[in-house]
């Protein structure tokens, strides 16, 4: 019996506490209201996406077999060149909505929306409560209405979410194709198991801007099935094909008590392949998740005795960041992980419900991931009802136990001087590859 399996069987972790205070938990888990339905046409006829054209770019399709593509040595370019249309896609997706959000009256000016096309998943990571295989995926009608409504707002970044978005690859192809045609900068997260070359050919051709590969271990281990080796062939194909389509790829790594050596190894794999990394520190559920089945015995949850080892890994990551490794996290944010796991993280001006939001599979809205299972009524597609007076007390209680990378970066951007300094630094380089995280 392997050591990892022995550790898994011997682990008797204490049940982690629900992180929000009792008053907040009660507020967020009230008896479910009758949420307003997504508005439909008077006829009740569901809307459909246009059929995607494939290939849009036949000249970019793979020449030869998949084996011939991944069989070639991969030497990432020292510096990528971004064409004017690709620079404009990023500026249109991020900068223009940000400027509008600073100038327009009112509070609700989204920049990014997380569209939960699925809440089912093909894997079962023991730390993850963001899936429920009893929940049916988003309909084409809700997805199209969501994109059309978002287009009427300031939002121009669309992140598909799950569960596992690639459970329905033909559906995701339609969503990405339609959103890209409407001018959205599209983000696709996946665990990579269903990321077959023929699927990624369509996703890249449709106009996806970045692919977030969620991997927590080099090879599978107890509680952590999101691993590199099972997806290696798919990864090698994607990492080579990203350049032709002007897309990017990065690893999303969750730091747990049982994958500290893997975190370092995956960081080096990403660096060797010229891609970035994004790190999270393992979080327990913020509010009760009735479907979460791994609270009582979990090899991934961080305990006080793990803190010194995690401190060492965080210090190692900070040094790699300073030496030039591409990372989404700033060195300051990496250092904050030490405070976070000790319960010492302070409020950080969360922008959820103002400049970011999620759309659930049924078309109802919530401000952020941890609130997916909340029964509060924040409206639906076409009819948002985020109220800063209500969100304020919620954020006051939930910011310290939340380590959202995206919303933290958004909060940093709303220091205008800091944001303009960062943009100026990129402009001096002709927007040819982002340099430096927000500090």
C-alpha positions as CSV (number, residue, x, y, z in Angstrom):
1,X,0.0,0.0,0.0
2,X,1.4,3.4,-1.0
3,X,2.3,6.0,1.5
4,X,-0.3,8.4,0.0
5,X,-3.1,5.9,0.4
6,X,-2.0,5.1,4.0
7,X,-2.1,8.8,4.8
8,X,-5.6,9.1,3.2
9,X,-6.9,6.3,5.3
10,X,-5.4,7.5,8.5
11,X,-6.5,11.1,8.2
12,X,-9.2,12.1,10.7
13,X,-9.3,15.8,10.2
14,X,-11.6,17.8,12.4
15,X,-14.6,19.2,10.6
16,X,-13.7,22.6,9.4
17,X,-16.0,25.4,10.7
18,X,-18.3,27.2,8.3
19,X,-16.3,30.4,7.9
20,X,-18.9,33.1,8.0
21,X,-20.4,34.3,11.3
22,X,-23.7,32.9,12.4
23,X,-25.7,36.0,11.6
24,X,-24.3,36.1,8.0
25,X,-24.8,32.4,7.5
26,X,-28.5,32.8,8.6
27,X,-29.0,35.7,6.3
28,X,-27.5,33.9,3.3
29,X,-29.4,30.6,4.0
30,X,-32.9,31.9,4.5
31,X,-35.8,29.8,3.2
32,X,-35.6,30.0,-0.6
33,X,-37.6,32.9,-2.1
34,X,-39.4,32.5,-5.4
35,X,-36.8,33.9,-7.7
36,X,-38.0,35.8,-10.8
37,X,-37.7,33.8,-13.9
38,X,-35.4,34.9,-16.8
39,X,-37.6,37.0,-19.0
40,X,-38.9,35.2,-22.1
41,X,-40.4,36.5,-25.3
42,X,-44.2,37.0,-25.2
43,X,-44.5,33.8,-27.3
44,X,-42.4,31.8,-24.8
45,X,-40.2,30.6,-27.7
46,X,-36.7,29.8,-26.4
47,X,-33.8,31.5,-28.1
48,X,-31.1,29.6,-29.9
49,X,-27.5,30.4,-30.7
50,X,-26.5,30.7,-34.4
51,X,-24.7,27.6,-35.6
52,X,-21.0,28.2,-35.3
53,X,-18.9,28.3,-38.4
54,X,-16.0,25.9,-38.3
55,X,-13.4,26.3,-39.3
56,X,-13.4,30.1,-39.4
57,X,-9.7,30.0,-39.9
58,X,-8.9,26.9,-42.0
59,X,-5.4,28.1,-42.5
60,X,-4.7,27.7,-38.8
61,X,-5.9,24.1,-38.5
62,X,-3.3,21.5,-37.6
63,X,-1.3,20.2,-40.5
64,X,-0.7,16.5,-40.1
65,X,-1.6,14.2,-37.2
66,X,-1.9,15.2,-33.5
67,X,1.1,12.9,-32.8
68,X,3.2,14.9,-35.3
69,X,2.3,18.1,-33.4
70,X,3.1,17.0,-29.9
71,X,6.0,14.9,-31.1
72,X,7.9,18.1,-32.1
73,X,10.1,19.6,-29.4
74,X,8.4,22.5,-27.7
75,X,10.6,25.6,-27.2
76,X,8.4,28.5,-26.0
77,X,9.2,31.8,-27.5
78,X,11.2,34.1,-25.3
79,X,8.7,36.8,-26.0
80,X,5.3,36.6,-27.8
81,X,4.3,39.2,-30.4
82,X,0.7,40.4,-30.1
83,X,-1.0,41.8,-33.2
84,X,-3.1,45.0,-33.1
85,X,-6.4,43.0,-33.3
86,X,-5.4,40.9,-30.3
87,X,-4.3,43.9,-28.3
88,X,-7.6,45.6,-29.1
89,X,-9.5,42.5,-28.0
90,X,-7.9,42.7,-24.6
91,X,-8.4,46.5,-24.3
92,X,-12.0,46.2,-25.3
93,X,-12.5,43.4,-22.8
94,X,-10.8,44.9,-19.8
95,X,-9.8,48.5,-20.2
96,X,-12.9,50.1,-21.8
97,X,-15.3,48.5,-19.3
98,X,-13.1,49.6,-16.4
99,X,-13.0,53.2,-17.6
100,X,-16.8,53.2,-18.1
101,X,-17.3,51.8,-14.6
102,X,-15.3,54.8,-13.2
103,X,-17.3,57.4,-15.2
104,X,-20.9,56.2,-15.3
105,X,-23.3,56.9,-12.4
106,X,-24.5,54.1,-10.2
107,X,-22.9,51.1,-8.6
108,X,-23.6,48.2,-10.9
109,X,-21.1,48.3,-13.8
110,X,-19.8,44.7,-14.3
111,X,-16.4,44.1,-16.0
112,X,-16.4,40.3,-15.7
113,X,-19.2,37.8,-15.4
114,X,-18.8,34.1,-14.5
115,X,-21.4,32.1,-16.5
116,X,-22.1,28.8,-14.9
117,X,-22.9,26.7,-18.0
118,X,-22.5,23.6,-15.8
119,X,-22.7,22.7,-12.1
120,X,-21.8,19.0,-12.8
121,X,-18.2,17.8,-12.8
122,X,-16.5,14.7,-14.1
123,X,-14.1,14.7,-11.2
124,X,-14.5,14.9,-7.4
125,X,-11.8,17.0,-5.7
126,X,-12.2,16.6,-2.0
127,X,-11.8,20.4,-1.3
128,X,-14.4,21.4,-3.9
129,X,-18.0,22.2,-3.1
130,X,-18.6,24.1,-6.4
131,X,-20.4,21.3,-8.2
132,X,-23.5,19.2,-7.7
133,X,-24.1,16.4,-10.2
134,X,-27.8,16.6,-9.5
135,X,-28.1,20.0,-11.2
136,X,-28.9,20.2,-14.9
137,X,-26.7,22.4,-17.0
138,X,-27.6,25.8,-18.4
139,X,-30.0,25.8,-21.3
140,X,-29.2,27.5,-24.7
141,X,-32.0,29.9,-24.1
142,X,-30.6,31.1,-20.7
143,X,-27.0,31.2,-22.1
144,X,-27.9,33.4,-25.1
145,X,-30.1,35.7,-23.0
146,X,-27.3,36.1,-20.5
147,X,-24.8,37.1,-23.1
148,X,-27.2,39.5,-24.8
149,X,-28.1,41.1,-21.4
150,X,-24.4,41.4,-20.4
151,X,-23.7,43.0,-23.7
152,X,-26.2,45.8,-22.8
153,X,-24.1,46.5,-19.7
154,X,-20.4,47.4,-19.4
155,X,-19.4,43.8,-19.1
156,X,-17.0,42.4,-21.8
157,X,-15.2,39.6,-20.0
158,X,-17.1,36.3,-20.0
159,X,-15.7,33.4,-17.9
160,X,-17.4,30.1,-18.4
161,X,-17.7,28.1,-15.2
162,X,-18.7,24.8,-13.6
163,X,-18.4,22.1,-12.5
164,X,-16.6,21.2,-15.7
165,X,-17.6,23.4,-18.7
166,X,-16.4,20.8,-21.3
167,X,-18.9,18.2,-20.3
168,X,-20.9,19.5,-23.3
169,X,-18.2,20.6,-25.8
170,X,-20.7,21.4,-28.6
171,X,-22.6,23.7,-26.3
172,X,-19.5,25.4,-25.0
173,X,-18.4,25.9,-28.7
174,X,-21.6,27.7,-29.4
175,X,-21.3,29.9,-26.3
176,X,-17.7,30.9,-27.0
177,X,-18.4,31.5,-30.7
178,X,-21.4,33.7,-30.0
179,X,-19.8,35.6,-27.1
180,X,-16.6,36.3,-29.1
181,X,-18.6,37.6,-32.0
182,X,-20.3,40.0,-29.6
183,X,-17.0,41.3,-28.5
184,X,-16.4,39.4,-25.3
185,X,-12.9,38.4,-24.1
186,X,-13.7,34.8,-23.3
187,X,-12.1,32.7,-20.5
188,X,-12.4,28.9,-20.3
189,X,-11.4,27.0,-17.1
190,X,-11.1,23.2,-17.3
191,X,-9.6,20.3,-15.6
192,X,-8.3,19.1,-19.0
193,X,-9.7,15.6,-19.0
194,X,-12.1,16.3,-21.8
195,X,-9.8,18.7,-23.6
196,X,-9.2,16.5,-26.6
197,X,-7.4,18.0,-29.6
198,X,-10.5,18.0,-31.8
199,X,-12.4,19.8,-29.0
200,X,-9.7,22.4,-28.6
201,X,-9.4,23.0,-32.3
202,X,-13.0,24.2,-32.2
203,X,-12.6,26.2,-28.9
204,X,-9.5,28.0,-30.2
205,X,-11.1,28.7,-33.6
206,X,-14.2,30.1,-31.9
207,X,-12.2,32.8,-30.3
208,X,-11.4,31.8,-26.7
209,X,-8.9,34.3,-25.2
210,X,-7.4,32.2,-22.4
211,X,-7.6,28.6,-21.1
212,X,-7.2,28.1,-17.3
213,X,-6.0,24.5,-16.7
214,X,-6.8,23.5,-13.1
215,X,-4.1,21.1,-11.9
216,X,-3.2,20.4,-8.3
217,X,-0.8,17.5,-8.6
218,X,1.7,16.0,-11.0
219,X,-0.1,12.7,-10.8
220,X,-3.4,11.8,-9.1
221,X,-3.3,11.5,-5.3
222,X,-6.0,11.0,-2.6
223,X,-8.5,13.8,-2.9
224,X,-6.7,15.5,-5.8
225,X,-7.7,14.0,-9.1
226,X,-6.9,17.2,-11.1
227,X,-3.4,16.1,-12.2
228,X,-1.0,16.8,-15.0
229,X,0.0,13.3,-16.1
230,X,-3.6,12.2,-17.1
231,X,-3.9,15.4,-19.3
232,X,-0.3,15.6,-20.5
233,X,-1.1,14.7,-24.2
234,X,-3.9,17.2,-24.3
235,X,-1.8,19.9,-22.6
236,X,1.1,19.4,-25.0
237,X,-1.3,19.9,-28.0
238,X,-2.9,23.0,-26.5
239,X,0.3,24.7,-25.4
240,X,1.6,24.4,-29.0
241,X,-1.6,25.5,-30.7
242,X,-2.2,28.6,-28.5
243,X,0.2,30.7,-30.5
244,X,-1.5,30.3,-33.9
245,X,-4.8,31.5,-32.4
246,X,-3.5,34.3,-30.2
247,X,-4.7,32.6,-27.0
248,X,-3.0,32.0,-23.7
249,X,-2.8,29.1,-21.3
250,X,-2.1,29.1,-17.5
251,X,-2.1,26.6,-14.6
252,X,-4.5,27.2,-11.8
253,X,-3.1,25.5,-8.7
254,X,-4.8,25.1,-5.3
255,X,-2.3,24.8,-2.4
256,X,-3.4,22.0,0.0
257,X,-1.8,20.2,2.9
258,X,-1.0,17.2,0.7
259,X,0.4,18.7,-2.5
260,X,3.2,21.0,-1.5
261,X,5.9,19.2,-3.5
262,X,3.5,19.1,-6.5
263,X,3.0,22.9,-6.3
264,X,6.7,23.4,-6.9
265,X,6.9,20.8,-9.6
266,X,3.9,22.2,-11.5
267,X,5.4,25.7,-11.2
268,X,8.5,24.4,-13.0
269,X,6.5,22.6,-15.6
270,X,4.6,25.8,-16.4
271,X,7.8,27.8,-16.5
272,X,9.5,25.3,-18.9
273,X,6.5,25.5,-21.2
274,X,6.3,29.3,-21.1
275,X,2.9,29.7,-19.4
276,X,1.8,31.5,-16.3
277,X,0.5,30.1,-13.0
278,X,-2.2,31.2,-10.6
279,X,-2.3,30.1,-7.0
280,X,-5.0,29.7,-4.4
281,X,-4.8,28.7,-0.8
282,X,-7.3,25.9,0.1
283,X,-10.5,27.3,1.6
284,X,-13.2,25.6,3.6
285,X,-16.8,26.4,2.7
286,X,-17.9,29.9,3.7
287,X,-21.6,28.9,4.1
288,X,-23.3,25.5,4.5
289,X,-23.1,23.4,1.3
290,X,-25.7,20.6,1.7
291,X,-24.2,18.6,-1.2
292,X,-20.5,18.8,0.0
293,X,-19.6,15.3,1.1
294,X,-16.0,15.7,2.3
295,X,-16.1,17.8,5.4
296,X,-15.6,15.1,8.0
297,X,-12.5,13.5,6.6
298,X,-10.4,15.4,4.1
299,X,-6.7,15.0,3.3
300,X,-6.6,18.5,1.6
301,X,-7.7,20.8,4.4
302,X,-4.9,22.9,6.0
303,X,-4.3,22.6,9.7
304,X,-2.1,24.7,12.0
305,X,0.7,22.1,12.0
306,X,0.9,22.6,8.2
307,X,1.6,26.3,8.4
308,X,5.4,26.2,8.5
309,X,5.7,24.0,5.4
310,X,3.2,26.2,3.5
311,X,5.1,29.3,4.6
312,X,8.2,27.7,3.0
313,X,6.4,27.0,-0.3
314,X,4.9,30.5,-0.4
315,X,8.4,32.0,0.2
316,X,9.7,29.8,-2.7
317,X,6.9,31.1,-5.0
318,X,7.7,34.7,-4.1
319,X,11.3,34.2,-5.0
320,X,10.3,32.6,-8.3
321,X,7.9,35.5,-9.0
322,X,10.7,38.0,-8.4
323,X,13.1,36.0,-10.7
324,X,10.7,36.4,-13.6
325,X,8.4,33.4,-13.5
326,X,5.0,34.4,-15.0
327,X,2.3,34.5,-12.2
328,X,-1.1,36.0,-11.9
329,X,-0.6,36.6,-8.2
330,X,1.5,39.5,-7.0
331,X,4.2,38.9,-4.4
332,X,2.2,40.8,-1.9
333,X,-0.9,38.6,-2.6
334,X,1.2,35.5,-2.3
335,X,2.5,36.7,1.1
336,X,-1.1,37.3,2.1
337,X,-1.7,33.5,2.0
338,X,0.2,33.2,5.3
339,X,-2.1,35.7,7.0
340,X,-5.2,34.1,5.4
341,X,-4.6,30.6,6.7
342,X,-4.0,32.0,10.2
343,X,-7.2,34.0,10.0
344,X,-5.5,37.4,9.9
345,X,-6.5,38.7,6.4
346,X,-8.1,42.1,6.5
347,X,-10.9,43.6,4.4
348,X,-9.8,44.4,0.8
349,X,-12.7,46.4,-0.9
350,X,-14.3,43.4,-2.6
351,X,-16.1,44.5,-5.9
352,X,-18.5,41.5,-6.2
353,X,-22.0,42.6,-7.1
354,X,-20.6,45.8,-8.5
355,X,-17.9,45.0,-11.1
356,X,-18.2,41.2,-11.1
357,X,-21.0,38.7,-10.7
358,X,-22.0,35.1,-11.4
359,X,-25.0,33.8,-13.4
360,X,-26.2,30.4,-12.1
361,X,-27.3,27.7,-14.5
362,X,-31.0,28.8,-14.0
363,X,-30.2,32.4,-14.9
364,X,-30.4,33.8,-11.4
365,X,-27.7,36.1,-10.1
366,X,-25.2,36.1,-7.2
367,X,-22.3,38.4,-6.4
368,X,-19.6,35.7,-6.3
369,X,-18.7,32.0,-6.1
370,X,-19.2,31.4,-2.4
371,X,-22.7,32.8,-2.7
372,X,-23.8,30.3,-5.3
373,X,-25.8,28.3,-2.8
374,X,-27.1,31.4,-1.0
375,X,-30.9,31.7,-1.1
376,X,-30.8,35.5,-1.2
377,X,-32.6,37.0,-4.2
378,X,-30.2,39.1,-6.2
379,X,-32.3,39.1,-9.3
380,X,-31.9,37.3,-12.6
381,X,-30.6,37.9,-16.1
382,X,-32.1,41.2,-17.3
383,X,-33.2,42.2,-13.8
384,X,-30.3,42.5,-11.3
385,X,-31.1,43.6,-7.8
386,X,-27.7,44.0,-6.1
387,X,-28.0,46.6,-3.3
388,X,-24.8,48.0,-1.9
389,X,-26.6,48.6,1.5
390,X,-27.2,44.8,1.7
391,X,-23.9,43.8,0.2
392,X,-21.9,46.0,2.5
393,X,-22.5,44.1,5.8
394,X,-22.1,40.8,3.9
395,X,-18.7,41.8,2.6
396,X,-17.6,43.1,5.9
397,X,-18.1,39.6,7.4
398,X,-16.9,37.5,4.4
399,X,-13.9,39.3,3.0
400,X,-11.4,38.0,5.7
401,X,-12.3,34.3,5.1
402,X,-12.2,34.7,1.3
403,X,-9.1,34.6,-1.0
404,X,-10.5,35.5,-4.4
405,X,-7.7,36.3,-6.8
406,X,-9.9,38.0,-9.4
407,X,-11.9,40.1,-7.0
408,X,-8.8,41.1,-5.2
409,X,-7.2,42.3,-8.5
410,X,-10.3,44.2,-9.3
411,X,-10.2,45.9,-5.9
412,X,-6.5,46.9,-6.6
413,X,-7.6,48.4,-9.9
414,X,-10.1,50.7,-8.2
415,X,-7.1,52.6,-6.8
416,X,-6.9,54.8,-9.9
417,X,-3.3,55.8,-9.5
418,X,-2.1,52.2,-9.2
419,X,-4.1,51.1,-12.2
420,X,-2.9,53.9,-14.5
421,X,0.7,53.2,-13.4
422,X,0.4,49.6,-14.4
423,X,-1.3,50.5,-17.8
424,X,1.4,53.0,-18.5
425,X,4.1,50.3,-17.9
426,X,2.4,48.0,-20.4
427,X,1.9,50.8,-22.9
428,X,5.7,51.6,-22.8
429,X,6.3,48.0,-24.0
430,X,3.6,48.3,-26.7
431,X,1.4,45.9,-24.8
432,X,3.7,43.1,-26.0
433,X,3.3,40.7,-23.1
434,X,2.1,41.8,-19.6
435,X,4.9,42.5,-17.1
436,X,4.5,42.6,-13.4
437,X,1.5,41.8,-11.2
438,X,-0.5,44.5,-9.5
439,X,1.5,45.5,-6.4
